[in-house]
Amino acid sequence: MHITSISGSPSERSRSAWLTQFALTRLEGVATHSEHIAVRDLPASALLLADAQEPSIARAVEAVAGANLVIVGTPIYKAAYSGLLKVFLDLLPPEALRGKTVLPLATGGSPAHLLALDYALKPVLSALGARHVLDGVFATDAQLQRHESGGYVPAPELLARLDRALEPITPATRSHQDADELILRR
Ligand SMILES: Cc1cc2nc3c(=O)[nH]c(=O)nc-3n(C[C@H](O)[C@H](O)[C@H](O)COP(=O)(O)O)c2cc1C
């Protein structure tokens, strides 16, 4: 499975980017190829001018096109996803997510805007053709404690929600599906 993750945070030490890359590590067993796009590393003026021909942006768009699973991570800013994520999503061709599985992830200062995944991000994913959207995972900052290594430590309930959201594509679930199919065949 080809997996591309997109991080839409402008922060250097970003919780949502960490969570997005952490989700990739939970999928190591099923990923045959994975790529991470940090939108903050793409050239700002090309992003703002929607220059999809700029080489690093063109490569990022290609990485989305080649993925079976796209993980979209964002901080919650002013009750919605980040503007940085939006400028990148706006560069994608129409139907860029058609036929792909999409996992939406967000981090926010409090649970107040946890529904932003549903009312703000999911309609955009749907407009890009995504029809197989996994359960969104929202984490508060308190659920991602800083670690001295520079990373974060996910709270157990967050880890459980992330693994549950990934169940449809992880081997454990596939073996359940296989078992179900066997039962159906009998
Ligand atoms: C400009 C700005 C706006 C924010 N707006 C919200 C908000 O509306 N709701 C919320 O829960 N958190 C809000 N936050 C907090 C961030 O969503 C939160 O700290 C998040 O984990 C940051 O993610 P990052 O580290 O990936 O950038 C805001 C933070 C900033 C800098």
The ligand as a Gaussian input file, in Angstrom:
#p B3LYP/6-31G(d) Opt

LIG

0 1
 C       -3.586000      30.971000      15.280000
 C       -4.060000      29.843000      16.150000
 C       -5.414000      29.591000      16.242000
 C       -5.884000      28.536000      17.041000
 N       -7.211000      28.300000      17.097000
 C       -7.669000      27.254000      17.818000
 C       -9.062000      26.955000      17.848000
 O       -9.899000      27.648000      17.272000
 N       -9.471000      25.857000      18.558000
 C       -8.586000      25.064000      19.230000
 O       -9.008000      24.065000      19.834000
 N       -7.248000      25.321000      19.227000
 C       -6.776000      26.401000      18.531000
 N       -5.429000      26.666000      18.502000
 C       -4.502000      25.753000      19.209000
 C       -3.902000      24.724000      18.228000
 O       -4.891000      24.123000      17.430000
 C       -3.198000      23.603000      18.969000
 O       -2.198000      24.097000      19.828000
 C       -2.617000      22.609000      17.979000
 O       -2.220000      21.424000      18.635000
 C       -1.422000      23.174000      17.238000
 O       -0.989000      22.204000      16.330000
 P        0.474000      22.197000      15.714000
 O        1.424000      22.027000      16.876000
 O        0.482000      21.056000      14.787000
 O        0.660000      23.512000      15.017000
 C       -4.960000      27.728000      17.754000
 C       -3.581000      28.009000      17.669000
 C       -3.140000      29.056000      16.883000
 C       -1.648000      29.328000      16.793000

